[in-house]
């Protein structure tokens, strides 16, 4: 099973794509019927997002320098340290754009890819063809944990690429593990009746992922919790 995506996951990757596309798209603008105002908007978005990303990084570093300064003031020794220097914003400052840069980028990419003159070679040159990602359900293994809500165990899990999850429970009643539920959205509350007041039982949980209603991958590790008072 494979999937592809051209959109980078990180903000840095998104900024790089905006920078690249704002330059690389211009030679294709006529054949792909990209309006000049769309090119101008893409360029403004690229400059604004890059500036915001760099400024946020500078301010984060500034914040970290204050934390280090504070800790040194509190626990350090030696000579008097200088106050952290406020970082200067880059100049010139680009014109701010309206929110939704990545949404506009995705819409533009869709417009480009549906143009009758678009080719795979263009897509590669414009960075609009993603890297193939191989999804191997055989290796999937849920990682589960339990927290309590009003005394009831809640099984915590993440979905990933799976369609759903089967959760099984052993309530220490000689019946062994039985299917508790199939769930498509994390997380899962065990709504079974709790032990009588003043008593407790050891319940155990395990889970396995489903893909198109079929069990895939490996069972999770079994997790045991004490339920009741």
C-alpha positions, 0 to 999 in steps of 0.5 A: 500500500502506497501513498504520496504527498507533495506538501511538506510536513514541517513549516521549514519545508512549506517555506522552501516549497513556497520559495521554490514555486514562486520562482519556478512557476513563472516560466510555466505561467503562460502554458498553465494559464496562471494569472499574473495576480496569482503569481504575485500573490504566491510571491507575497505569501512566500516572502511573508511566511519566510519572514514570519518563520525566521522571526518566530525562530529568532524570538524563540531563541531570544526566549531561550536566552532569557531562560538561561539568563534567569537560571544563571541568575538564580543558581550560577556563580562567577562574574555578572552576566549581561542582559540578553540582547533583543534581536533585530527584526529583518529588513526590509519587512515584507507586506503582511498577507491575509491568513491561509497561505497553505490553503492558497498554496494547496488550491493553486497546486490543484489548479496547476495539476488539473490544467490540460497542459500539465505534465509529470515533468512539470510537476517534478520541476515545481516540486508538486509530485510527492515522494512515494511512501510505503505503508506496511500494515504488517508492522503496525502495533498499537501502543495503548495506555489507560487513564480513568474517568469517573472510575471507568478505565479509558483506553488511550490509543492513536489511529495512524493509517488504520481504519479502526481498532479492536480492543479486547478485555480480560476482567479476571472472571475466568472468561479470558480476553473478550472483544470489548469494542471496535472503535474508529476514533480515539479514545475508548471508555470502558463502560462496563459495570465497576466492581462493588464499592470497597472492592477492586479487580485487575482488568487487562486490555490489549488491542489490534488495528483493523484495515478495511475490517480485517485485523492487521499487524501485531497485538499491542502489549497487554496492559493491566490496571486495578479497577475499583476502590 
